[in-house]
Amino acid sequence: MTEWMTLAAAGTGLALLPKAVRRLQLSVAKHPSLTGHSKMALRLARWLPGYRLEGDAFYGADGASLALQSRRREGLQRLAHKLNTRHARSLAATREAREGLSDLQLTGAYRVPFPFSATLRGLLGVGAFVQRVDGAWVVDLDGERLLDLTGSYGVNVLGHAFYQRSMAEAQRRALPYGVGLGTYPEAMLDVVQRLRRLSGQDEVSFHMSGTEAVMQAVRLARYHTGRRKLVRFCGAYHGWWGDVQPGPGNPMPAQDTYTLRDLDERSLRVLRTRRDIACVLVNPLQVLHPNKAAPGDSGLMGARTLPAVDAEAYRAWLEQLRAVCSERGIALIFDEVFMGFRLAPGGAQERFGVQADLVTYGKTLGGGFPLGVLCGQARWMKRYRDDRPADLCFARGTFNAHPHVVMGIQVFLEQLDTPEVQALYAGQESRWDARAARLNRILEDGGWPVRVSHWSSVWSVAYTQPGRYHWLLQFYLREQGLALSWVGTGRMVFTLDFSATDFDTLCHRFAAACAQMQADGWWDEAPAAPALRRRLIQETWAAWRRR
């Protein structure tokens, strides 16, 4: 009996060995940061105590001398007085709206690192209201002009004037149809054919947002494969719903999501060996910061450096993903909601020469109107089975293919073919490379610890030395009339029609902001990174003990 039990145990161990190997492969393919381990990140988020830095602690969080703290205090008070006076009406409207607008409460609280947030909000604010646009500029309620570097979260690829014209023409075409839900205007025939040609895909479905389009892509992949798991890559953003945004921000753990390392052979090994993966999600923006989330000032507590973009390495990676997904029957999904139509008219598929199974679009495709679009191969897009009539993959939305949106898409795609728009794409990568190099030379010559990195017209700001106050640069930039989104200097999104004159203005004002921030002492006496980490650990431990 003992011998039989020994043999049985050995047999069981051998049977479990392949499963153990696959589990180990998955563990080493996950990104080692908390981003790759969503459950651990959620536990840490619940444990991390909130605390605020006030008084001397606010101005001396990096161990600055009392004299330097005094200089910083005077500089911030001057800055606050100028911004609060110049934008008084816009700030008053923002304060009034914040009481009933939860979005403003969130963005206001997380614009800068949380220990500094409450004190800073008591000193100055950022207006959320504008009255109109004027070329590359926005005009707030006080009549102040700010050079728009927000990109409208990716919508504004071709410039404000382009979308004003597109929306006016789309409205003119759509008004005779009224609301018209449940039926299609004749323009839908043209729109579908144009999207099929542009995407290289067989079929199209319409949704209300990019997040919704991604939800449907994943849903169809699971439907056709019978598998539950999806793979996303560390740092990539695919909307705010649970499966694609695991970790903090999602109150429940994502049980069916693997967050793997981008540009890594270990991830390919997981795709080759597991049988539970339905789809792989790719956001082409990750070429700018592989395995890192889009940088934002709210999390900036030290140095922020970004690697140089290697587009050819990313092309090779996408080709490997394409081959493995084809081999294993996994849906390869390109999420082009943010970057679609920015790299090229055909998006990442055209830029990298790799065809996806499913592609999601949004943002700019509506010509100024909100939407999400899914394009895909027929085998992935079908929502029912002929041989099993009760087995279907339902997806619908009340306002899908609204006449104004359909017309907006048609106008946008018509304009995409014009010589004027095609000229904006011609040579754009070399143009933006030259512009980034120029600004970096200015910053280096000025002796400021700031550099920009970019992928085409999407830019980020990095820092060459550690420091706890880099996030303040967004407010010095605003003093110079440069408008950023609520994530601060982590993202600057340009329009393709951004003129040479406007870029000259940007360079001049960016340099002036850095010079003033340096003069106010925020980059003086910069401590080494280990010293900063020790201070952060001490602050957190003290706050945890108080709690």
N, C-alpha and C positions, 0 to 999 in steps of 0.2 A: 504493500500500500504506500509506504514511504517513497519507494522508487517511482511508483506511478504518479504520486503527487509532485515529485521533483520534475518529472518529465512534463506534467501538465503546466507547472509554473513556468518552466523554460519555454514551452510552446506559447503560453500567454504573453510572456515577455517579448518573444520574437514577433508575435502578432502586433503588439503595441509599439514596437520599435519604429516602424515607418511613421506612425502618428506622432511619436515623440520627436522624430527628426523634423517633420513638417512644423511642429510647434516651435522647435528651436530656431528653424530658419525664419519663421515669422518674427520671433523675438529679436533676432539680430538685424532684421530688415526694418523694424520700426525705428523711427528717429529717436536717438537717445534722450532728447530733450523732453520736457513735459508736454510739448505739443504732440509728440508721438505717442504719449500715454495719457489719454484723456481722463481715465478714471483717477489716476494719480493727480492730474492737474485739478480736477474738481475737488478732491480732498484738500489739496493745498489751498485752493481758493476759499474753502470754508474755514480753514485754519488761520489764514493770513489776517492779522488784526489791522483795522483801520486806525490811523493816527494822523495828527496834523502838526506841522511845524509852524511855530508862531514866533514873533519877536526876533530875538537874536538867533534862535535856532533856524528860522527861515533864511536869514541872510548869511549864516555861517555854517550851513549844513555840510560844507566841505572842509571845515576847520579853519576858515578864513580869520585873519586877525580882526580886532575891533575896528581898526582904522579902515580896513577894506570893507567891513560890514557897513560902516557909516557911509562910505562912498556908494556902495550898492543901494543902500536905502534911499539916498538922495536921488540916484539915477532912476530908480523905479517910481518914486513919487513924481518926478518930473514927467516920466513916460505916461504914468496913469493920468495925470492932470491933462496932458495934451490929448490923449485918446478920448478921455471922458468928456472933454469940452468940445472937441472937434466932431464927435459922433453922438452928441447928447440925445438927439431925437431918436436915432436908430437904437441906442442903448435903452432908452425908456420904453420903446415898443417891445424890445426883446424881454425886458423884465416883466412887462405886463403879460406878454404871451406865455412866458415860462410857467406861470401858475397853472395854466390849463393845458399845456402842451408838453407831454412827457418826453418827446424827442429832445427838446431844448434842455430839459433837466439833465438828461443823460449826457449830451454833448458838452454842456457847461461843466459838469462834474468831472469828465474824463478828458478834457482838453490838454491837461498837463498831469504829471505824476501825482498820485493821490495825496502824498504828504503835504504838497504845496498848494493843492487845489483850493481849499477853503479860504486860506489867507489871501491868495491871489484874487479870487472872485470878490473879496471884500475891497480890493484896491481898484481893479479895472475889469472891464468886460469887453466882449466882442459882439457887435451888432449882427443880428441874423436877418435883417430886412434890407431890401434894395427896392428902388422905385423903377429902375430901367437899366438897360444895357446900352453901351455906346461903343461899337467896334469891339476891341479886346478889353474894354473897361466895363465895370459895373458902377452904378451911381446909387449911393445909399439915401436914406430919408433926409439926411442933412445936406444933400447935394455934393457930397465928397466923392471924388472919382478914385477907384482902386483898380489896378491892373489885375485882371481875373486870372489866377493860377489854379483855380479849383477844378476846371474841366467838367463841372457839373457831374462829378462822380463818374466820368467816362462818357457821358452823353455828348459833350461838346467836342467832337472831333474836327469839324469843319468850320467852326466859328459862329458866333451869335447871329450875325447877319444872315448866314446861310439858313439857319433854322427858323428865323423870323419869316424869311421868304417862303420856306417850305411849308410851315404851318399855315400861313395865309392862303397859299394855293391849295393845300389839302382841305382846308375848311371850305373854300369856295366850291371844290368838287363834291364834298360830302354833304353839304347842307340840304340838297334836294332829297337825300335819303333819310333824313331825320335820325332817329335812333336806330331803327332797322335791325334789331338783334334777331338772330335765328335765320336770317337770310344774308346773302352776300351781294355787294355791288358788283357790277360787271368788271370793275377794275381788278377784282380778285384773280381773274384768269391771267392777267398780265403779271400781277405780283407773284403768283405761284411759279409761273414759268421763269421769271427773272431770278427768283430765289433758288430754284433748282439748278439753273445754269451757274449761278455765282458760287453756290456751295458744293456743286458736284454731287448732290444727293438726289434721291428719288422722290421724296415726299416731304411735306411741310405741315406743321400744326402750329396754331397760334395760341398764345397765353397772355396773361396780364402783366407778367414781370419776368425778369431773368431768373429769379429764384424759382418761380413756378415752372418755367421751361426746364430747368435742371431737375426739378422733382419728377417731371414727366419722363425725362430721359432715363433716369435711374429706375423709375417704375417699369418702363418698357423693357429695360435690360433684365430686370428681375423676372418679369413675366415670361420672356422668351427663353431664358436660361434655366429657370426654376431654381436659381441660386439666390441667396440673400445678401451676401457680403459685397460691399463696395470698397474700392481702394482709392484713397486720395493721397496727395503728397504733402509732406510737412510744410506748413505755412500758407498753403493755397486757400483762397477764399472762393466759395461756390454758393453764396447765399447764406441766409440765416436759419434755415430749417435744420432740425436736429441731426440727421444722419451725416450731413456734410459740414457741420460746425460743432464737432465734439469738444468737450472741455468747457472752460469758463465761457459764459454767455448762453449756454444751453443747460437748463436746470436738470435735465436727465441725461445719464450716460448714453452714448451711442453704442448700442450692443453689436451692430452689424457693420461697423466701419473699421477699416485698417488704415492707419496713418503711417505710411512708409517713407523711406528716404528717397528723395528725388535724385536722379542722375547716379544711381547706385546699382551695381550688379546684384546685390543681395535682394533687392526688390524684384528684379526680374526672376530670380530663383523662386521666390514665393509665387509669382504668377504662373510659373511653369509647373509647379508641383501641387498646388492646392486645387481642390475641386469645388470650392464653395464660393468662388468669386464671380459675380455677375458683370461687373463693369469697373473700368478705370477712368477716373476723372482727371483731366489735365487743364490747368489754367495757364495759358502761354505767358502771362505776366511773370510767372516764376523764373523766367530766364533772367530777370533783373535781380532777384534775391532768392536763389535756390535754397530750399529747406528753411526759409525764414518767413515769418508773417510780414505783410506790408508794414514798414516802419511807421510808427506814430509817436508823437511827442508824449503821449500819456504814459508810455512805458519807458521813457528815456531817462535812465538814471546813471549813465556813464558814457563811455565812448560808443559811437555807432559807426561801424565800418561796413562797407558792402563790397563784394568782389566785383571785378570787372566783368562785363557781360561777355559770354562766350557763346555766340549764336550757333557756331558750327558744332560745338559739343552738344548743345541742346537739340540741334537737328538730328544728330546721330542717336541721341537718347530717344527721341520720338520715333525714329525708324525702328529701333530695337523694341519699343513698346508696341508698335504696330505689328511687328512680326510675331511677338509672343501672344498678343491678344488674338490674332488670326489663328495661330496654332491651337490655342486653348478654348476658342469659342467665347471669348470675353469681349464685351462691347467696349470699344475705345471711344470715349466721349470728350470732345473738345468744348470747354466752357469759354466761349468768346463773348460773353455778356459785356465784359469790361473792355477787352482789347479788340473785339471784332471791328473791322473796317478802319482800324488805326494803323496796323502794320502794312496792310495792303487791302485793296478792295475785296479780295478773297480771303482775307484774314490769315490766321496762322497756317491753315492748310496750304494756301498759296505761298506764304513766306517760307515755310519749311519743306514744302513738297511732300507732305504726309497727309493721307486721306483718313479721316475719322469715320466711325460708323454712325455716330450721332453728333450733331453740332448745335449748340445753343447760342442764340443771339438775343440782344435786347438793346437798351440804352439808345444808341444813335440811330439804329435802323428805322425807328418810328418817325424819323424826320422831326423830332421834337415832341412826339406823343409817346406815352408810356406803353410798353409792350414787352413780351417775351416771345421768341420764335424757336421752334425745334425743327431742324432739318435732319433727315436720316435716310438710310437705305431701307428699301421696302421691307426686307425681312425683319428689321428691327422696329419699324413704325407700325406694323399691323396690330390692331387692338383686339382682335377676336380670332377664334379658331373655327373654321368651317365644319370640322367634324365634331365639335363639342360646343353647341350654341350657348350654353350657360357659362362657358369659360371665356371671359373677356377682361380687358384692361381698360376700365372706364376713366376718362378724363374729359372734363368740360368746364367752362367758366362762363358766367353770365355775360361778360363784356368781351369775350374773345372775338376777335375780328370785327370790332366796332368800325362802322364806316369811316369815321375820322382817322382811325389808326390805319386802316387799309389804304386810304388815300395818302396818308403820311408816308407809308412805306413806298408806295408807288412813286411819289414825288422824289423821295430820297434816292431810290434806285435809278430813276431817270437822270437825276443830276449827277449821280456817280459816274455816268458814262460821258459827261461833257468834257471838252478839252480843258476848261478852267479847273475842274476838280481833279482830273487826271494829272494836271501840272503840279498840283500840291503833293501828289504821291511821288512824282519823279525826283529821284535823288534825295528823298527825305532823310534817309538814314545818315548819309554823309553830311547833310546840312545840320542835323541835330548833333552829330558827333563834333562838328566844328564849333557849334555854339557852346556845348558843354566844356570843351577844351578851353575855349576863350574865357568863360566864367571861372573855371578852375585856375587859370593863370592869374586872373585878377585877384582871386582869393589868396593864392600863394604869395603873390607880390605884396599883398597887404599884410601878410604875416598872421592871418586869422586861421584858427584851427577848423576850418570849414571846407568841405569839398562837395561837389555834386556827382552823383552817378546817374545813369539813365539807360533806358531802352527806348530808342526812338524818341517820341515826344512825351514819355512818362519819366519823370525825374524824382529822385530822392536826395535828401541832404544827409551827408555823413560828417563825422567829426574825427579829427586826427589826434585828439588827446582826450583823456577822461575828464569828466566834469559833471556836476550835478545840476547845472543851470542851462544846458544847451537848449532846452525846450523854450527858454525865454526868447530865442531868436524870432519865433513867429510873431511876437508882439512888436519887436523892433522893426520887422519887415512891414507890419501893418502901419506903423508910424510913418514909414516911407511910402505908403500907398500901395502895398502889395497884398492882395487878398488870397488867403489860403483856406482850404477846407478845415473842418474841425479837428482833423488828425494832425494839423500843424505842418512842420517842415518835412514830415515823413513822406509827403507826396505832393508833387507839383505836376499838374497835367496841362500841357499846352495844346492849343488848337493848331491844326496843320497850316492855317493861314496866318499864324503869328508872324508879324512883319519884322523886318530887320530894324526898323525904327523902334518898334515896341521892345525888341530884344535889347537894343542899346539902352533904353530906359530901364529895363529890368536890371541889367548889369550895374548901371550907375546906382540905382536904389538899393540893390542887394549889398553892394560894397558899403554904402553909407550906413545901412543897418548894422553890418558887422563892425564897422568902425565905432559906432556909438555904443554898441554892446561891449566892445573892448574898453572903451573909455570909461564906462560905468563899472568896470571891474569884475564882470562875471566870468571872464576867462583868466583872471590873475590867480597866482598861487595854486595852480591846478595840481591836486594831489595825484599820486600814483593810483592805478586801478586797485591794487590790493588794499590800500588804505581806505578807498571809497567803499569797497565791499565790506570791510570790517565795520565801518560806520553804519552801513545799512543793516547789517546783522545785529548790531547793538541796538539800533533804533527799534527794529522789529521785535527783538527779544524783550526790550523794555515795555513796548506796547502790549505784547502778549501777556506779560506778567501783570500789567495793570488791568487787563481785561479779565 
